[in-house]
Amino acid sequence: MKKLAIAAAVIAVGAGAYVLSGKDGGTTSDNEILQYIPADTLLFSGQLTPFPLEDYLYSMPMGVNSKVSLEQIEQSGPYSSEQERFFVSLYKSYLMSFENPEVFLKTFGLPANIESYTYTLGALPVFKIQVEDENAIWSLLDKASAESGLVHKAESVKGQDYRAYPLIAEDESIDMVFAQKDGWLTITLNTSFNKPELLETALGLTKVENPISESGMLDDIASTHGFLKDSISFINHVELVNGITSSDGNMLAKQLTKLVQMEGSNQDPFAEFKTPECKAEFNSIAANWPRSVMGLNSFSVDRKETNFDAEIVIESNNQVILGALTKMRGFIPSFSQNINDNVASLAIGMDVMQLAPALSEIWKDLQTPSYQCEALAQMQYGVSEQNPAMLGMMTGMANGVKGISTTIVDFSLTDENGEPGFKHLDALISLSADDPEMLLNMVRPFVPQLANIQLEKNGDAVDVTPYLMLPPEMGVTAQMAMKDNHLVIFSGDKGEALADKLATEQLEANGLNSVALDYQKLLKPVFTLIEESGEPIPDELAMLKDYDMRMQFSLDVTAKGISISTKANSTAK
């Protein structure tokens, strides 16, 4: 059904906004914008207090790939439809202005400090952002219209003027709507199959009956997860399921029901999910995994530097799965989570002894209860065919392993006679386990080279360069040692120092995964090598020369759900 396919696309269009903030805000009950946002919105992302956008843009590496992106856009053409050309024009304006904060703000008419909101009215996406210069927005749209040939319709509702740009101009029409009121720009969609009142609500002319401001939801998310109150985002799994499994359970459900009625067909594509069994079972799953929430644990910004610690939590009330995932947690070295000292680091924390039992617990839970809903029963049958019990045999030799990590501390490059290599490399690879010596002895029969390596716990390191079969021109010398609960291979003095530091850390379950990267430290040796060769730096790389940013990502499980964290530091050049 074409209209339902369009509705699905509309939902997808609405999924995206993530805006950061740094000051701890107050309650949300007196926020005027929130009174137009329903509590049953499928997703929400709100910058609830003014964010220092101008300072943030100065501290971040702007326009890093703008030139390359512009070239790619030109090469991807020609664009056949007016709609394609319209959005390409807007994107080109964005890329060309993004190299300079002042030009960017002027081009889009944005203030130095800004609030913004993204949410849905059922399936209809709405985006609101503060603007300082309304004429800048209209000029930008006029430019895109002139370059594309896409002409807007000047419309009005309840005295509010707006522009409607046709995206689909058929019997079932969809327009992209732009309206400005009291310093706010609203971007939304208007269709031939939604009620006129929906547009009035989207444009901030009619308040909703059950606003999110009165639900306490945003304050609850902030307090539950310790987020700053200024910036909160979420996807509501419960409302999404409710919209698909009911006919009138929320705004989405009513819209989908209306679409089916307009289609003039008795065939509801979601009918199989609306049986009593499916409705009960899907809602039970959603109750166990109610939301994906996102917020900030900390944030600071000025023109010289930006720091933030953001977190996504997939909330869960399923204690069986959370308990199983908790058992799988392993050891993550502290330096793997440091974004300032190393070039790059990757660590996987995994208690291998618990892997098979934990996956078996999850496997059993996914089959309990036995679903009566056909769609879920089919999924459950597929899961039943994947018994993880065999995994225990595969991981038996690695019992006692708690984690592995690799870290590049420092490096420089050389290119002697056309052969690339390292002038020096400070790096560390580690295997953390209850008894690394036992693991080494178990592996010896399968790796003949290890037979010649004799290690003593906390004894002298052994040169293993010949056994790694690295080309001599790479210039890498590797040492192996056993540092308490850690079997390590390191290169360079800094790599050895890191190995010694690792020996002082307790072998505890503290995470599942961590990835850290310092872009400047990674790219600087490359630029130095190119400059020493006398060759010009390619444009694609030259734009990254001032990319002074460090990031660290981590995956973990807590009593509240599955956590994905991002820490970053960016320094202006």
N, C-alpha and C positions, 0 to 999 in steps of 0.2 A: 504494500500500500504506500503510495507515494507520499501522502501527507504524514504518515507515521514515520517514514524514513526521514522526512524533513525534520520532524520533531526530534528524532534521535540526533540529527546533525546539530540542531539548535542547542541541545543539552551539551554536546561536545564543545561547541563554540564557547559556552559559558565557563568551561573548566580551565581556568588559569590565572590567578593574579597573586602575586606575592610581594608585599611591600614591607620594608623594614622600618623600625623606629627605635628610639633610644631612651625615652623618658617614661617613667612609670606613671600611667594615667590613673584616673579615678573610675567611678562607676559609669555604666553605659546607659542607665535609665533615662538620663536627660539629653541624650544625643538625638538631635532632630532627624538626621538621616535614617537612623535605625528604626524610626517609627513608620517608615515606608517599606521596611524589609520584613517579610513574614518569618515567623519562627520555624516554619516547615521548609525553608529554603534548602535546596539540595546541597549547595555549597556557598561558602561565604569567605571573603578575604577583606578585612577592613584595616585601614590605617586610621586608627581612631583618634589620634592626636597629631598635630602638625609635625611633619618629618622634614629635617633640614636637607632638602633635595639638592640645592646648589652646592653646599659644602660636600655632600656625599659624591656628587659628580666630579668635583675637583680632586677628591682623594682617590677615586677609582680610575683605572686605566681606560680612558674613553677612546672610542674610535679605533681600537686595536685592529679590527679586521674590516673596517668600513670600506677601504679602497678595494680590497679583494672581493668583498660582498657586492659592491657596485659593479665590478667587472663580471662577476658571475651572473648578476641579474641581466646585464646587457647581453651576455652570451646565451642566456636561456630564452631570449626572445626569438622572434616577435610574438607578442601576446595578442591572441585573436579577439577576445571578448572585451567589451568596455569595462566590465567588472574587474577583470584581471589587470588591465592597464591602470584602473583607478587605484587599486591597492598597491600596485608596483610603484606608482607615483608617490603615494604616501610613504612607502617604505624607503624609497630613495631620498625623500626629504628628511626622513629620520636619520639615515646613514650619513648624509652630507652635513647635517647639523650636529651630529653626536661627537664630532671631534673637538668641540669647544663647548663648555658648559653654558656660557652666556648666550651663544648662538642657539643652542638647543632650547633653552628656556624661552628665548625670544621667538623662535620659530613656532613653538607650540603654545605660547602665551601662558606659560606656567609660572607660578610664584616660587620664591626661594624656599618657602616652607609649605608643605602640601599635605592634604588628606585625600584618600581615595577609597573606593568601595567596589567590590565585585560580588554579585550574588545572583540568584535566580528567582523568578516568579513562576513557580512550577517549572516548565521547560524553557522559559524565556530568560535569556541572559541579560543582565543589566550591569553597566560599568559607569561609575560616577567618579569624577576627579575635579578638584578645584582648579580654576583658571584665573589668571590675572588680566589677560587681554583677550576679550571675546573676538575682536576683529582678527587676531592672529589665527584663530581656529577657522573662521570663515575664509580667510585668505588662503590657508593651506588647502581647504576643501575645494575652493574655486580653482586653484592651480591644478589639483588632481583631476577635477572635472574637465578643465580645458585640455589637459594632456591625454585624457582617456576618451572623451566624448560622452561620458556618463553624466546625464543631466538629472538634477534632483527635482523633486516636487515640493513646492512650498505649502505646508499644511499647518493646521491649527486645531488645538483641542482645548476647550475650557479657557480660551484666551492665551494659551501657550503656543507660540510659533515653533515649528521644527522643520528640519529638512529630512526628506525621505529619499534615499538613493536605492533604486530597484536592484535587488540581487537576483530575484526570479520574477519575471514579468509574464506570468501565464494566468490561467484561471485560478491557480493556487499561488498567490503572489507573496513574496517576502521582501520587505524593505529594511535597509539599515537606517536607523533614525539617529539624528544628531540634534540636540537641543541644549540651549544655555539659559540658565536662570539663577540669579542672585550669586554669581561667581562660581557656579557649578556647571560642568559639561556632563551631559548624560548621553551615553551611546547604548542603544538597545536595538531590538528587532520589532517590527510590526508585520503581522501576517493577515491574510484574508480570512483565516480560520480562528483567530483569537478574539475574545470579547474586547470591545472598545475600552472598557473600564481597565483592562490590563495595561494598556498604554498609558492611561492617566496615572495609574499607580507607579509605573516605571519612571514617568517624568516628574514624580514628586508632587502630583496634584491631588491625589486621594490616598489617605493613609490606610494601611491594612488593619484588619480586625484583631489579629493576634501578632503584634510586632515582636521582633526578636529582642527589642529593648526591654520588654516586660517579662521575658522568659527567664532571665537570669543566666542564660546559656553561656554568654561570653565571659561573664565574671566567674562562672563555674569552671570553665576551661582554664582560665588564667590561674585560679587558685589551686585546682587539682594538679596541674602540671608545673606550677611555679613560673609561668610565663609572665613577661611584662604585659600590662593591660593595654598598651598602646597599639599593638599589632597582633591580631588573632585571625587565623584561617582554619576552616574545617570543611570536610565533605561528610555529609550526614547519610550513612549507609541505611539507617532505619527508615528515613523518609524516602530514599530511593526505592527500597523494597516495598514500602507502603504504596508508593505510586504505581508500581507495576502489578502488585497483587490485589489491589482493590479498585473499585469503580469510583469511589468518592472519598477515600481516606485522607487525601490532602489535595493541594492545588494541582500537582502533577497528575494525579489519578483522574481528577475531574477534566483536565485538559485532554488527556488521552481518550477518555470516554466520549468527549465531545467530538474528537476527530473521527472516531469509529462511527458515530451517528451521522456525521456529515458525509462520510464515505458512502452511506446508504447501503451498508453491508452488515450482515449478521455475524460475519467472521471477525472476531477480535483476535489479533495476533498474540495478545497476552492472555488469552482465555485459559491456556493450560496452566498459567501461574495463579489463576484466581480460584482454583478449586479449594475447598476447605482444607485439604491436606497440604497443598502447596503453600497456601497463605500462612498456615500455622507454622510449617517447617521453615520456610524462608524467613519469617519474622523471628523465629527462634534463633536462627543463625545470625541475623542482623542484631539481635539483642546481645549476643555474645561478642560481636565485633561492631559496636555502634557507630564509631566515627573514626576518621583520620583527622587529627588536629595538628596545627602547626603554629609555632610561636617563637619568641625570642627569650633566651635565658639572660642574655646581657647584650648591650650594644652601646657603642660610643662612636661619634663621628665629628671630625672637624676638617678643615680644608687640607690638612697635611696627612691625616691618617683615619682609616675606618677599621673598627674591630666589631665583629659580631659572633654570637654563639646562637645558632638557630637549631630548632629541633622539630622533627615530625614524629608523632606517636600514633601508631595504629592501635587504637584502644581495644582492649580485649577483657572479657569477663570469663573466658574459658580457662579455668585454672589448670586443667589437664595439659593443654597445649603449652601454656606459659610455663608450667612446671617442667615439662619435658625440654623445652628450649633452654630453660635456666640450667638444667643439668648438663647441657651441651657446652655451656660457656667455658672458655679456657683462658689461657694467660696471654695478655697483651703487654709487651714491654712499655715502660713509661715513655721512652724516647720515640716510640712509634706514634705517639699522640702529640708530639711536640712539633709545632709548625715553624719554629724559629731557628733551630740549630742544624738541621740536616737538609740535604737536597731533596731526598724522597725516601719514603718508608712505606712498607706494606706488611701487615701482620694479620694472621688468622688465629684466633683463639678457639681451640676445639679440644674438649676432653674426649679423646678417641674412645676410651673405654665406655663412655656413656652414650656414644653416638648411636649405635644399633639399638640399645634399650630405649633411648629417648624417641627415636623414629618409630619404633614399634608401638610406643604409647600413643604417639600422634596418629599412627595408622589405625589403631584400634578405636581411638576416639572419633575419627572420621567415619567409622562404620557404625557408630552408636548415636542415636537409635537407628534402626533399619527404616529408611525413608519410604514413605508411601507415595510421595510426589514423584511422578515419572522422571522429570528432568533431574532431580536430585538422586533418584535411585540409579539412574544410568551413570552419573558421576561416581556414586558410591561403588558401583560394580567395577568401574575402571580402577578405583583406588584399591579394591580388594585383590586385584590381579598383580599389584606391585608390593608384595610382601617384603619388608626390609630385613627379614630375619637373616637372609644370606649375607647381608652386609657385615654381620658379626664375624663371619669366617674371614672376610676380606680384610677386616681391620684388626684381626687378632694379633698380628705381628707388631702392630703399632700401639698396643695397649700401654697406657702410661704417658703417651704423648699429650701435652697440654697446649701446644701451639708452635707455630713457625713464624719467622719474620725475616725480612731482608731490608737493609737500610744502606743508602748511599750517603755518607757523611760529607764527602768533598771529592772533587776530581778536576783534572785538567786534561786537555787533549793535545795530541801531536799528530802530524801527518808526514812521516819520514818516507821519502821516495814513493809517495802515493799510497802508503800503507797506513791507514788510520789506527790509532792506538791511544793509550793513556800515558801522559807524562807521569801522573800519579793517580792513584785511586785509593780512597779511604772508604771501606765498606764492610758490612757485617751481615752474615747469614747465620741464623740461630735456630736450633731445634730444642724446645723446652720440654722436659719429661721428668717423671718421678725418678727414673733410673736410666739416664742416657747411656751409661756404659753397657747395660744389659742390651739395649736396642742396638748399639754398635756391634756387639758380639753376635747378635742374631742375624744381622745383615751381612757380616763378613763372608759367609759361605757363598753368597749370591753376587758379591762384588769383590773379585780377586784382588783389586788394588788395595782394599782396606786391610788385607792380611799383613801388609808391611807397615801398617800404622799402629803404633803402640802409644796410647794416651793414658796419663795418670790424672786423676781428679785434681784440678787446680795446679797441675804440673806445667812443665814447659810446653810451648806450642810446637807443632811439627809442621815442617814445610811440605805442603801437599800440591804444590804447583805442578810437578810432573804428572800427577795422577788425574788432574783436571783436563789435561790435553788441550790447554789453551795455546793458541799460536804465540810464539815468542814476541812477535812484533806488537802484540797487544800491550806488552809491558806490565803485566799483572803478576804479582807474587802473592800467593795465598798461604795462610797458616791455619792449622786446625788445632783446637784445644777443647778441654772439658772444664767448664767453669761451673762448679756446683751442679745445679740441675739443668745446665745448658750445654749442648754440643754446638760449638761455634766454628765458623770459617770466616777469617777476617783478612783484610788487606790494608796496609798502611798503619801508621802510629795512631791515627784517630780511630780507625777501625778496632785496633787492639784496646784502646782506652774505653771504647763503647762496650767491648766484650767484658772488660773488668767491671764496668758499671753494672752490666746485666747480672753478674754474679752476686751482686749485693741485693737484688730484688727478690722478694718472696714469690714463690710459685703459687699464685692464687688465681681463682676464677674471677676475671674482671672485665670480660667482654667477648665479642664474637669476631669483630673485624675492625680494622683501622687502616686508613690510607691517608698519607700526608705528602704534600708537594710544595716546594718553594720554586716558583716559576723563574725568578731572577737567578737563583743559584744554578738552576738547571740550564738556562739559556746562555748565561754569561760565558762559560767556557767555549760554547759553540761560536759566539761572536768573536771571541779572542782568537780562535783558530782561523776563522775566515779572514780577520784583519791581518794576522801574521802571514797568511798566504798571499796577500796583496790583491785578492779578489774582492769585488764589490759585494756587499751584503744584499742578498735578494730582497725585493720589496716585501715579500710575504713574511720574512724574518725581521726586517728592519722595523716593522710596525710593532714588533713584540719587544723591542729593546728596552722600553720603559715600563714593561709589564711587571711591576714590583708588587707581587701578590703571593700570599701563602695561604693554603687551605688544608683542612683536615676533615675527613669524613669517617664516621664510625657507625657501626651497627651493633645493637645490644638488645637485650630483653629485660624488662623490669616488671614489677607487680602490676603496672598500669597498662602494659602492652609492649609492642615491638617499637623500639626507638631508633631513629636515624638522625644523627646529629651532624651539623656542619659548623666548623669554626673557621674564621677567615680574618686575615689582616691585610690591608692594602695601604700602601704608602704612595703619596703623590710624587711625581717627578717634575 
